[in-house]
Amino acid sequence: MSYLFLSCTKEFSLKRYYEITADNIAILSEEGKAKDLILRLLMKIVSDEINDVENMGCMVANASLEMARYDEGIAELVEKNLQRMEKAICTLLKHGQTNGEIDPSKNPEILARFIVSTIQGIRVFSKGNSKKGLSAKLVDIVNVAMSAI
């Protein structure tokens, strides 16, 4: 299989993934408390990983690890996707600060970047661990991330 074929296939997949991730971003736009929505998103990511019976993983995490450093087009798509999630989380965090739920002294941009990194970390971590006990480990990661907000 040629590199060009792999690159084109991954680019198509990442564009499709961009459309699919709208579901995750939609969670952040629902009515509710900011922390509750972020927790819901993180637990959805955990569920996705636990229920990934084909062990395919997240296309963005996979492309980031495998192809982005070799292909500018893929790197750009990965970056746009991560920025889109970061922006949605940051908007939600700012709303939480406005309504007094989240400490206003915390930088929402940095927190959003941390949550995006946590999401990607959950995805990568789940690939390197057996399914036995994985759920509890991932929930531990979520709990630590939530304590930072």
DSSP file (Angstrom, degrees, kcal/mol; ACC not computed):
  #  RESIDUE AA STRUCTURE BP1 BP2  ACC     N-H-->O    O-->H-N    N-H-->O    O-->H-N    TCO  KAPPA ALPHA  PHI   PSI    X-CA   Y-CA   Z-CA
    1    1 A M              0   0    0      0, 0.0     2,-0.1     0, 0.0     0, 0.0   0.000 360.0 360.0 360.0 132.5    0.0    0.0    0.0
    2    2 A S     >  -     0   0    0      1,-0.1     4,-2.2     4,-0.0     5,-0.2  -0.391 360.0-123.1 -82.6 157.1    1.5    3.3   -1.0
    3    3 A Y  H  > S+     0   0    0      1,-0.2     4,-3.0     2,-0.2     5,-0.2   0.885 113.7  56.6 -61.5 -39.8    2.1    6.3    1.3
    4    4 A L  H  > S+     0   0    0      2,-0.2     4,-2.6     1,-0.2     5,-0.2   0.913 107.4  48.0 -59.7 -43.7   -0.1    8.4   -1.0
    5    5 A F  H  > S+     0   0    0      2,-0.2     4,-2.7     1,-0.2     5,-0.2   0.935 113.5  47.1 -62.2 -46.7   -3.0    6.0   -0.6
    6    6 A L  H  X S+     0   0    0     -4,-2.2     4,-2.7     1,-0.2     5,-0.2   0.914 112.8  49.7 -61.5 -42.7   -2.6    6.0    3.1
    7    7 A S  H  X S+     0   0    0     -4,-3.0     4,-2.6     2,-0.2    -2,-0.2   0.931 113.3  44.9 -63.1 -46.4   -2.4    9.8    3.2
    8    8 A C  H  X S+     0   0    0     -4,-2.6     4,-2.5     2,-0.2    -2,-0.2   0.904 114.2  49.6 -64.3 -42.2   -5.5   10.3    1.1
    9    9 A T  H  X S+     0   0    0     -4,-2.7     4,-2.6    -5,-0.2    -2,-0.2   0.929 113.3  45.6 -63.5 -45.9   -7.4    7.7    3.0
   10   10 A K  H  X S+     0   0    0     -4,-2.7     4,-2.9    -5,-0.2     5,-0.2   0.900 111.5  52.4 -66.2 -39.8   -6.5    9.2    6.4
   11   11 A E  H  X S+     0   0    0     -4,-2.6     4,-2.2    -5,-0.2    -2,-0.2   0.933 112.0  46.0 -62.4 -43.8   -7.3   12.7    5.1
   12   12 A F  H  X S+     0   0    0     -4,-2.5     4,-2.3     1,-0.2    -2,-0.2   0.927 113.6  49.7 -60.9 -44.5  -10.7   11.6    4.0
   13   13 A S  H  X S+     0   0    0     -4,-2.6     4,-2.9     1,-0.2    -2,-0.2   0.886 109.8  50.6 -63.1 -40.0  -11.2    9.8    7.3
   14   14 A L  H  X S+     0   0    0     -4,-2.9     4,-2.3     2,-0.2    -1,-0.2   0.886 109.5  50.5 -67.4 -37.7  -10.2   12.8    9.3
   15   15 A K  H  X S+     0   0    0     -4,-2.2     4,-1.3     2,-0.2    -2,-0.2   0.919 113.8  45.6 -64.0 -41.9  -12.6   15.0    7.3
   16   16 A R  H  X S+     0   0    0     -4,-2.3     4,-2.1     1,-0.2     3,-0.3   0.907 111.0  53.0 -65.8 -41.6  -15.4   12.5    8.0
   17   17 A Y  H  X S+     0   0    0     -4,-2.9     4,-2.7     1,-0.2    -2,-0.2   0.875 101.6  60.4 -60.7 -37.9  -14.3   12.3   11.7
   18   18 A Y  H  < S+     0   0    0     -4,-2.3    -1,-0.2     1,-0.2     4,-0.2   0.891 107.5  45.6 -55.9 -41.2  -14.6   16.1   11.8
   19   19 A E  H >< S+     0   0    0     -4,-1.3     3,-1.1    -3,-0.3    -1,-0.2   0.903 112.2  50.7 -68.8 -41.9  -18.2   15.7   11.0
   20   20 A I  H >< S+     0   0    0     -4,-2.1     3,-1.9     1,-0.3     4,-0.3   0.862  99.0  64.7 -66.6 -36.6  -18.8   12.9   13.4
   21   21 A T  T 3X S+     0   0    0     -4,-2.7     4,-2.0     1,-0.3     3,-0.4   0.576  75.9  89.4 -68.0  -6.0  -17.2   14.8   16.3
   22   22 A A  H <> S+     0   0    0     -3,-1.1     4,-2.4     1,-0.2    -1,-0.3   0.829  80.3  61.9 -57.0 -30.0  -20.0   17.3   16.1
   23   23 A D  H <> S+     0   0    0     -3,-1.9     4,-1.3     2,-0.2    -1,-0.2   0.915 103.8  47.0 -62.2 -43.4  -21.8   15.0   18.6
   24   24 A N  H  > S+     0   0    0     -3,-0.4     4,-0.9    -4,-0.3     3,-0.3   0.915 113.8  47.0 -65.5 -42.1  -19.1   15.5   21.2
   25   25 A I  H  X S+     0   0    0     -4,-2.0     4,-0.6     1,-0.2     3,-0.5   0.856 105.1  61.0 -68.4 -33.9  -19.2   19.3   20.7
   26   26 A A  H >X S+     0   0    0     -4,-2.4     3,-1.2     1,-0.2     4,-0.5   0.855  96.0  61.2 -61.0 -34.6  -23.0   19.2   20.8
   27   27 A I  H >< S+     0   0    0     -4,-1.3     3,-1.1     1,-0.3    -1,-0.2   0.899 101.4  53.3 -56.8 -39.7  -22.8   17.9   24.4
   28   28 A L  H 3< S+     0   0    0     -4,-0.9    -1,-0.3    -3,-0.5    -2,-0.2   0.643 106.1  53.7 -72.1 -14.5  -21.0   21.0   25.4
   29   29 A S  H << S+     0   0    0     -3,-1.2    -1,-0.2    -4,-0.6    -2,-0.2   0.453  86.9 105.7 -98.8  -3.1  -23.7   23.2   23.9
   30   30 A E  S << S-     0   0    0     -3,-1.1     2,-0.2    -4,-0.5     7,-0.1  -0.245  83.0 -88.0 -74.4 164.9  -26.6   21.6   25.8
   31   31 A E  S    S+     0   0    0      6,-0.0     2,-0.2     3,-0.0    -1,-0.1  -0.488  82.6  75.8 -69.1 141.0  -28.4   23.2   28.8
   32   32 A G  S    S-     0   0    0     -2,-0.2     2,-0.2    -3,-0.1     3,-0.0  -0.790  84.6 -43.4 144.1 175.2  -26.7   22.4   32.1
   33   33 A K     >  -     0   0    0     -2,-0.2     4,-2.3     1,-0.1     5,-0.2  -0.466  49.7-124.4 -73.6 144.8  -23.9   23.3   34.4
   34   34 A A  H  > S+     0   0    0      1,-0.2     4,-2.4     2,-0.2     5,-0.2   0.916 110.1  48.4 -56.7 -48.2  -20.5   23.6   32.7
   35   35 A K  H  > S+     0   0    0      1,-0.2     4,-2.6     2,-0.2    -1,-0.2   0.892 110.6  51.7 -62.8 -39.2  -18.8   21.0   35.0
   36   36 A D  H  > S+     0   0    0      2,-0.2     4,-2.4     1,-0.2    -1,-0.2   0.903 111.1  47.6 -64.0 -40.6  -21.6   18.5   34.4
   37   37 A L  H  X S+     0   0    0     -4,-2.3     4,-2.3     2,-0.2    -2,-0.2   0.896 112.3  48.5 -69.1 -40.0  -21.4   18.8   30.6
   38   38 A I  H  X S+     0   0    0     -4,-2.4     4,-2.8     2,-0.2     5,-0.2   0.922 112.1  49.6 -65.7 -42.5  -17.6   18.4   30.7
   39   39 A L  H  X S+     0   0    0     -4,-2.6     4,-2.6    -5,-0.2     5,-0.2   0.919 109.8  51.8 -60.3 -42.9  -17.9   15.4   32.9
   40   40 A R  H  X S+     0   0    0     -4,-2.4     4,-1.8     2,-0.2    -2,-0.2   0.915 110.7  48.3 -60.1 -43.3  -20.5   14.0   30.5
   41   41 A L  H  X S+     0   0    0     -4,-2.3     4,-2.2     2,-0.2    -2,-0.2   0.947 112.2  48.0 -61.9 -48.9  -18.2   14.5   27.6
   42   42 A L  H  X S+     0   0    0     -4,-2.8     4,-2.3     1,-0.2    -2,-0.2   0.896 111.8  49.6 -61.4 -40.1  -15.3   12.9   29.3
   43   43 A M  H  X S+     0   0    0     -4,-2.6     4,-2.5     2,-0.2    -1,-0.2   0.821 107.8  54.6 -70.0 -29.6  -17.4    9.9   30.4
   44   44 A K  H  X S+     0   0    0     -4,-1.8     4,-2.8    -5,-0.2    -1,-0.2   0.907 108.0  49.6 -66.1 -40.9  -18.6    9.5   26.8
   45   45 A I  H  X S+     0   0    0     -4,-2.2     4,-2.2     2,-0.2    -2,-0.2   0.925 111.0  49.6 -62.3 -44.3  -15.0    9.4   25.7
   46   46 A V  H  X S+     0   0    0     -4,-2.3     4,-2.7     1,-0.2     5,-0.2   0.932 111.7  48.7 -59.0 -46.6  -14.3    6.7   28.4
   47   47 A S  H  X S+     0   0    0     -4,-2.5     4,-2.5     1,-0.2    -2,-0.2   0.908 108.5  53.8 -61.2 -42.7  -17.4    4.8   27.2
   48   48 A D  H  < S+     0   0    0     -4,-2.8    -1,-0.2     1,-0.2    -2,-0.2   0.920 112.7  44.2 -56.6 -44.2  -16.2    5.0   23.5
   49   49 A E  H >< S+     0   0    0     -4,-2.2     3,-1.1     1,-0.2    -2,-0.2   0.913 113.5  48.5 -70.2 -42.8  -12.9    3.6   24.5
   50   50 A I  H 3< S+     0   0    0     -4,-2.7    -1,-0.2     1,-0.2    -2,-0.2   0.870 116.1  44.7 -64.2 -36.3  -14.3    0.8   26.7
   51   51 A N  T 3< S+     0   0    0     -4,-2.5     2,-1.9    -5,-0.2    -1,-0.2   0.304  78.5 113.0 -93.7   9.1  -16.8   -0.2   24.0
   52   52 A D    X   +     0   0    0     -3,-1.1     3,-1.3     1,-0.2    -1,-0.1  -0.556  36.6 168.2 -81.0  78.3  -14.3   -0.1   21.1
   53   53 A V  T 3  S+     0   0    0     -2,-1.9    -1,-0.2     1,-0.3    -4,-0.0   0.779  74.5  52.4 -68.0 -26.5  -14.4   -3.8   20.5
   54   54 A E  T 3  S-     0   0    0     -3,-0.2    -1,-0.3     3,-0.0    -2,-0.1   0.544 103.7-133.3 -84.5  -6.4  -12.5   -3.5   17.2
   55   55 A N    <   +     0   0    0     -3,-1.3    -2,-0.1    -6,-0.1    -6,-0.0   0.855  59.8 140.2  56.7  38.4   -9.8   -1.5   19.0
   56   56 A M        -     0   0    0      1,-0.1    -1,-0.1     6,-0.0     6,-0.1   0.849  38.9-167.8 -79.2 -36.1   -9.8    1.1   16.2
   57   57 A G        -     0   0    0     -9,-0.1     2,-0.4    -8,-0.1    -1,-0.1  -0.189  36.7 -32.6  78.6-172.9   -9.4    4.1   18.5
   58   58 A C     >  -     0   0    0      1,-0.1     4,-3.0    62,-0.1     5,-0.2  -0.700  47.2-143.2 -87.2 128.6   -9.9    7.7   17.8
   59   59 A M  H  > S+     0   0    0     -2,-0.4     4,-3.0     1,-0.2     5,-0.2   0.879 101.2  50.2 -61.3 -38.5   -9.0    8.8   14.3
   60   60 A V  H  > S+     0   0    0      2,-0.2     4,-2.7     1,-0.2    -1,-0.2   0.939 113.2  45.2 -66.8 -45.0   -7.5   12.1   15.5
   61   61 A A  H  > S+     0   0    0      2,-0.2     4,-2.3     1,-0.2    -2,-0.2   0.930 116.0  47.4 -62.9 -43.6   -5.4   10.4   18.1
   62   62 A N  H  X S+     0   0    0     -4,-3.0     4,-2.8     1,-0.2     5,-0.3   0.933 114.2  45.7 -63.2 -46.1   -4.3    7.8   15.6
   63   63 A A  H  X>S+     0   0    0     -4,-3.0     5,-2.6    -5,-0.2     4,-2.2   0.890 111.5  53.5 -65.6 -38.0   -3.5   10.4   12.9
   64   64 A S  H  <5S+     0   0    0     -4,-2.7     5,-0.4    -5,-0.2    -1,-0.2   0.932 116.5  38.1 -59.6 -45.4   -1.7   12.6   15.5
   65   65 A L  H  <5S+     0   0    0     -4,-2.3    -2,-0.2    -5,-0.2    -1,-0.2   0.859 129.2  28.8 -74.7 -36.3    0.5    9.7   16.5
   66   66 A E  H  <5S+     0   0    0     -4,-2.8    -3,-0.2    -5,-0.2    -2,-0.2   0.856 131.6   8.5 -97.7 -38.7    1.1    8.0   13.2
   67   67 A M  T >X5S+     0   0    0     -4,-2.2     3,-2.0    -5,-0.3     4,-1.3   0.713  95.5  85.4-122.9 -26.8    0.9   10.5   10.3
   68   68 A A  T 34<S+     0   0    0     -5,-2.6     7,-0.4     1,-0.3     3,-0.3   0.835  91.0  53.7 -58.9 -36.7    0.7   14.2   11.4
   69   69 A R  T 34 S+     0   0    0     -5,-0.4    -1,-0.3     1,-0.2     3,-0.1   0.687 116.1  40.8 -72.7 -13.6    4.5   14.7   11.7
   70   70 A Y  T <4 S+     0   0    0     -3,-2.0     2,-0.4     1,-0.2    -1,-0.2   0.586 115.3  49.4-103.5 -14.8    5.0   13.4    8.1
   71   71 A D     X  -     0   0    0     -4,-1.3     4,-2.6    -3,-0.3    -1,-0.2  -0.949  58.2-161.8-137.0 112.8    2.0   15.0    6.4
   72   72 A E  H  > S+     0   0    0     -2,-0.4     4,-2.5     1,-0.2     5,-0.2   0.860  93.8  55.2 -61.7 -37.2    1.2   18.7    6.6
   73   73 A G  H  > S+     0   0    0      2,-0.2     4,-2.0     1,-0.2    -1,-0.2   0.917 111.8  42.6 -63.3 -43.7   -2.4   18.2    5.4
   74   74 A I  H  > S+     0   0    0      2,-0.2     4,-2.7     1,-0.2     5,-0.2   0.907 112.4  53.9 -69.5 -41.1   -3.1   15.7    8.0
   75   75 A A  H  X S+     0   0    0     -4,-2.6     4,-2.6    -7,-0.4    -2,-0.2   0.903 109.3  49.6 -58.3 -41.1   -1.3   17.8   10.7
   76   76 A E  H  X S+     0   0    0     -4,-2.5     4,-2.6     2,-0.2    -1,-0.2   0.911 111.2  47.8 -65.7 -43.1   -3.6   20.7    9.7
   77   77 A L  H  X S+     0   0    0     -4,-2.0     4,-2.2     2,-0.2    -2,-0.2   0.904 112.9  48.8 -64.7 -41.1   -6.8   18.7    9.9
   78   78 A V  H  X S+     0   0    0     -4,-2.7     4,-2.6     2,-0.2     5,-0.2   0.946 112.4  48.6 -61.9 -48.2   -5.7   17.3   13.3
   79   79 A E  H  X S+     0   0    0     -4,-2.6     4,-2.7    -5,-0.2    -2,-0.2   0.912 111.0  49.9 -60.1 -44.1   -4.9   20.7   14.6
   80   80 A K  H  X S+     0   0    0     -4,-2.6     4,-2.3     1,-0.2    -1,-0.2   0.907 111.4  49.1 -61.5 -41.9   -8.3   22.2   13.3
   81   81 A N  H  X S+     0   0    0     -4,-2.2     4,-1.9     2,-0.2    -2,-0.2   0.924 113.1  45.9 -65.3 -44.0  -10.2   19.4   15.0
   82   82 A L  H  X S+     0   0    0     -4,-2.6     4,-2.5     1,-0.2    -2,-0.2   0.892 112.9  50.9 -65.9 -39.0   -8.4   19.8   18.3
   83   83 A Q  H  X S+     0   0    0     -4,-2.7     4,-2.8    -5,-0.2    -2,-0.2   0.879 106.8  54.6 -65.2 -37.9   -8.8   23.6   18.1
   84   84 A R  H  X S+     0   0    0     -4,-2.3     4,-1.9     2,-0.2    -1,-0.2   0.926 111.6  43.8 -62.0 -44.5  -12.5   23.2   17.5
   85   85 A M  H  X S+     0   0    0     -4,-1.9     4,-2.4     2,-0.2     5,-0.2   0.917 113.2  52.0 -66.2 -42.9  -12.9   21.1   20.6
   86   86 A E  H  X S+     0   0    0     -4,-2.5     4,-2.7     1,-0.2    -2,-0.2   0.906 109.2  50.0 -60.5 -42.2  -10.8   23.4   22.6
   87   87 A K  H  X S+     0   0    0     -4,-2.8     4,-2.4     2,-0.2    -1,-0.2   0.911 110.5  49.2 -63.7 -43.1  -12.8   26.4   21.5
   88   88 A A  H  X S+     0   0    0     -4,-1.9     4,-1.8     2,-0.2    -2,-0.2   0.909 114.0  45.6 -64.0 -41.9  -16.1   24.7   22.5
   89   89 A I  H  X S+     0   0    0     -4,-2.4     4,-2.7     2,-0.2    -2,-0.2   0.915 111.8  52.1 -67.3 -42.4  -14.8   23.7   25.9
   90   90 A C  H  X S+     0   0    0     -4,-2.7     4,-2.6    -5,-0.2    -2,-0.2   0.909 108.3  51.2 -60.8 -43.3  -13.3   27.2   26.5
   91   91 A T  H  X S+     0   0    0     -4,-2.4     4,-1.9     1,-0.2    -1,-0.2   0.916 111.9  47.2 -59.8 -43.9  -16.7   28.8   25.7
   92   92 A L  H  X S+     0   0    0     -4,-1.8     4,-2.4     2,-0.2    -2,-0.2   0.907 110.9  51.3 -65.2 -42.4  -18.4   26.5   28.2
   93   93 A L  H  X S+     0   0    0     -4,-2.7     4,-2.0     2,-0.2    -2,-0.2   0.906 108.7  51.2 -61.9 -41.9  -15.8   27.2   30.8
   94   94 A K  H  X S+     0   0    0     -4,-2.6     4,-2.3     2,-0.2    -1,-0.2   0.898 109.3  50.9 -62.2 -40.2  -16.2   31.0   30.4
   95   95 A H  H  X S+     0   0    0     -4,-1.9     4,-2.1     1,-0.2    -1,-0.2   0.920 108.9  51.6 -61.9 -43.1  -20.0   30.5   30.8
   96   96 A G  H  <>S+     0   0    0     -4,-2.4     5,-1.9     1,-0.2     6,-1.8   0.840 109.9  49.6 -62.6 -33.5  -19.3   28.6   34.0
   97   97 A Q  H ><5S+     0   0    0     -4,-2.0     3,-1.0     4,-0.2    -1,-0.2   0.890 108.4  53.1 -71.0 -39.4  -17.1   31.4   35.2
   98   98 A T  H 3<5S+     0   0    0     -4,-2.3    -2,-0.2     1,-0.2    -1,-0.2   0.884 111.5  44.9 -62.8 -39.3  -19.8   34.0   34.4
   99   99 A N  T 3<5S-     0   0    0     -4,-2.1    -1,-0.2    -5,-0.1    -2,-0.2   0.379 117.8-110.4 -90.8   7.1  -22.4   32.1   36.4
  100  100 A G  T < 5S+     0   0    0     -3,-1.0    -3,-0.2     2,-0.2    -4,-0.1   0.508  88.6 112.9  85.1   4.9  -20.1   31.5   39.4
  101  101 A E  S   <S+     0   0    0     -5,-1.9     2,-0.4    -6,-0.2    -4,-0.2   0.827  75.0  45.3 -77.7 -32.2  -19.7   27.7   38.9
  102  102 A I  S    S-     0   0    0     -6,-1.8    -2,-0.2    -9,-0.2    -1,-0.1  -0.931  99.1 -98.7-119.8 136.8  -16.0   27.9   37.9
  103  103 A D    >   -     0   0    0     -2,-0.4     3,-1.6    46,-0.4    -6,-0.1  -0.283  27.5-146.7 -52.6 119.4  -13.3   29.9   39.7
  104  104 A P  T 3  S+     0   0    0      0, 0.0    -1,-0.2     0, 0.0    -7,-0.1   0.643  93.1  68.1 -68.9 -12.8  -12.8   33.1   37.6
  105  105 A S  T 3  S+     0   0    0      2,-0.1     2,-0.3    -8,-0.0    -2,-0.1   0.641  81.6  93.4 -80.2 -12.1   -9.1   33.2   38.5
  106  106 A K  S <  S-     0   0    0     -3,-1.6     3,-0.1    43,-0.1    -4,-0.0  -0.622  85.1-118.7 -82.4 139.4   -8.6   30.1   36.4
  107  107 A N     >  -     0   0    0     -2,-0.3     4,-2.4     1,-0.2     5,-0.2  -0.667  19.3-157.8 -79.2 113.8   -7.6   30.7   32.8
  108  108 A P  H  > S+     0   0    0      0, 0.0     4,-2.4     0, 0.0     5,-0.2   0.821  90.0  55.4 -65.6 -30.6  -10.3   29.1   30.6
  109  109 A E  H  > S+     0   0    0      2,-0.2     4,-2.2     1,-0.2     5,-0.2   0.928 111.0  44.0 -66.3 -43.6   -8.0   28.8   27.5
  110  110 A I  H  > S+     0   0    0      2,-0.2     4,-2.3     1,-0.2    -1,-0.2   0.918 114.1  49.9 -67.9 -43.0   -5.4   26.8   29.5
  111  111 A L  H  X S+     0   0    0     -4,-2.4     4,-2.5     2,-0.2    -2,-0.2   0.914 110.5  50.6 -60.4 -42.4   -8.1   24.6   31.2
  112  112 A A  H  X S+     0   0    0     -4,-2.4     4,-2.4     1,-0.2    -1,-0.2   0.917 110.2  49.1 -62.6 -43.1   -9.7   23.9   27.8
  113  113 A R  H  X S+     0   0    0     -4,-2.2     4,-2.4     1,-0.2    -1,-0.2   0.889 110.7  51.8 -62.7 -39.1   -6.3   22.9   26.4
  114  114 A F  H  X S+     0   0    0     -4,-2.3     4,-2.3     2,-0.2    -2,-0.2   0.911 109.5  48.8 -63.2 -43.2   -5.8   20.6   29.4
  115  115 A I  H  X S+     0   0    0     -4,-2.5     4,-2.5     2,-0.2    -2,-0.2   0.910 111.2  49.6 -65.8 -41.4   -9.2   19.0   28.9
  116  116 A V  H  X S+     0   0    0     -4,-2.4     4,-2.4     2,-0.2    -1,-0.2   0.918 111.8  49.0 -62.0 -42.5   -8.5   18.4   25.2
  117  117 A S  H  X S+     0   0    0     -4,-2.4     4,-2.5     1,-0.2    -2,-0.2   0.874 109.7  52.4 -64.2 -36.3   -5.1   16.9   26.1
  118  118 A T  H  X S+     0   0    0     -4,-2.3     4,-2.8     2,-0.2    -2,-0.2   0.910 107.7  51.5 -64.6 -42.5   -6.9   14.7   28.7
  119  119 A I  H  X S+     0   0    0     -4,-2.5     4,-2.0     2,-0.2    -2,-0.2   0.949 113.6  43.4 -59.0 -49.4   -9.3   13.5   26.0
  120  120 A Q  H  X S+     0   0    0     -4,-2.4     4,-2.4     1,-0.2    -1,-0.2   0.882 112.9  53.4 -65.5 -37.1   -6.5   12.5   23.7
  121  121 A G  H  X S+     0   0    0     -4,-2.5     4,-3.2     2,-0.2     5,-0.2   0.899 106.4  52.2 -63.4 -41.2   -4.6   11.0   26.7
  122  122 A I  H  X S+     0   0    0     -4,-2.8     4,-2.2     1,-0.2    -1,-0.2   0.922 110.7  48.9 -58.7 -43.9   -7.6    8.9   27.6
  123  123 A R  H  X S+     0   0    0     -4,-2.0     4,-0.8    -5,-0.2    -2,-0.2   0.920 116.2  40.7 -65.2 -44.0   -7.7    7.6   24.0
  124  124 A V  H >X S+     0   0    0     -4,-2.4     4,-1.1     1,-0.2     3,-0.8   0.924 113.6  53.6 -70.5 -44.3   -4.0    6.8   23.8
  125  125 A F  H >< S+     0   0    0     -4,-3.2     3,-0.6     1,-0.3     4,-0.3   0.884 104.6  55.7 -56.9 -40.6   -3.9    5.4   27.3
  126  126 A S  H >< S+     0   0    0     -4,-2.2     3,-0.6    -5,-0.2    -1,-0.3   0.782 103.3  55.2 -67.4 -25.3   -6.7    3.0   26.6
  127  127 A K  H << S+     0   0    0     -4,-0.8    -1,-0.2    -3,-0.8    -2,-0.2   0.775 107.6  49.3 -76.7 -25.6   -4.8    1.6   23.6
  128  128 A G  T << S+     0   0    0     -4,-1.1     2,-0.3    -3,-0.6    -1,-0.2   0.331 105.2  67.3 -96.9   8.4   -1.8    0.7   25.7
  129  129 A N  S <  S-     0   0    0     -3,-0.6     4,-0.1    -4,-0.3     2,-0.0  -0.934  83.5-109.8-128.5 150.1   -3.7   -1.1   28.5
  130  130 A S        -     0   0    0     -2,-0.3     4,-0.1     2,-0.2    -2,-0.1  -0.350  33.2-113.6 -70.7 159.7   -5.7   -4.3   28.6
  131  131 A K  S >> S+     0   0    0      2,-0.1     3,-1.5     3,-0.1     4,-0.6   0.743  90.4 102.6 -66.5 -23.4   -9.4   -4.0   29.0
  132  132 A K  T 34 S-     0   0    0      1,-0.3    -2,-0.2     2,-0.1     0, 0.0  -0.492 104.7  -8.0 -66.5 117.6   -9.2   -5.6   32.5
  133  133 A G  T 3> S+     0   0    0     -2,-0.4     4,-1.7    -4,-0.1    -1,-0.3   0.461  99.7 122.8  76.9   1.1   -9.5   -2.7   35.0
  134  134 A L  H <>  +     0   0    0     -3,-1.5     4,-2.7     1,-0.2     5,-0.2   0.904  66.3  57.3 -63.5 -42.4   -9.3   -0.2   32.2
  135  135 A S  H  X S+     0   0    0     -4,-0.6     4,-2.4     1,-0.2    -1,-0.2   0.921 107.8  46.8 -56.2 -47.3  -12.7    1.4   33.1
  136  136 A A  H  > S+     0   0    0      1,-0.2     4,-2.0     2,-0.2    -1,-0.2   0.891 112.2  50.7 -63.5 -39.5  -11.6    2.2   36.6
  137  137 A K  H  X S+     0   0    0     -4,-1.7     4,-1.8     2,-0.2    -1,-0.2   0.915 111.6  47.4 -64.7 -42.1   -8.3    3.6   35.4
  138  138 A L  H  X S+     0   0    0     -4,-2.7     4,-2.3     1,-0.2    -2,-0.2   0.886 109.9  52.5 -67.9 -38.3  -10.0    5.9   32.9
  139  139 A V  H  X S+     0   0    0     -4,-2.4     4,-2.7    -5,-0.2    -1,-0.2   0.882 106.3  54.9 -64.1 -37.2  -12.5    7.1   35.5
  140  140 A D  H  X S+     0   0    0     -4,-2.0     4,-2.2     2,-0.2    -2,-0.2   0.919 107.7  49.4 -59.1 -43.4   -9.5    7.9   37.8
  141  141 A I  H  X S+     0   0    0     -4,-1.8     4,-2.4     1,-0.2    -2,-0.2   0.926 111.1  49.3 -61.6 -45.3   -8.1   10.1   35.0
  142  142 A V  H  X S+     0   0    0     -4,-2.3     4,-2.8     1,-0.2    -2,-0.2   0.921 109.5  51.9 -60.2 -44.8  -11.5   11.8   34.5
  143  143 A N  H  X S+     0   0    0     -4,-2.7     4,-1.6     1,-0.2    -1,-0.2   0.900 110.5  47.5 -61.6 -41.3  -11.8   12.5   38.3
  144  144 A V  H  X S+     0   0    0     -4,-2.2     4,-0.7     2,-0.2    -1,-0.2   0.920 112.6  49.7 -65.4 -42.8   -8.3   14.1   38.4
  145  145 A A  H >X S+     0   0    0     -4,-2.4     3,-1.1     1,-0.2     4,-0.5   0.917 109.8  50.8 -62.1 -43.0   -9.1   16.2   35.3
  146  146 A M  H >< S+     0   0    0     -4,-2.8     3,-1.0     1,-0.3    -1,-0.2   0.835 102.6  60.6 -65.7 -31.3  -12.4   17.4   36.8
  147  147 A S  H 3< S+     0   0    0     -4,-1.6    -1,-0.3     1,-0.2    -2,-0.2   0.715  98.6  59.2 -68.7 -18.1  -10.6   18.3   40.1
  148  148 A A  H <<        0   0    0     -3,-1.1    -1,-0.2    -4,-0.7    -2,-0.2   0.672 360.0 360.0 -81.9 -17.5   -8.5   20.8   38.0
  149  149 A I    <<        0   0    0     -3,-1.0   -46,-0.4    -4,-0.5    -1,-0.2   0.482 360.0 360.0 -81.8 360.0  -11.6   22.7   36.8
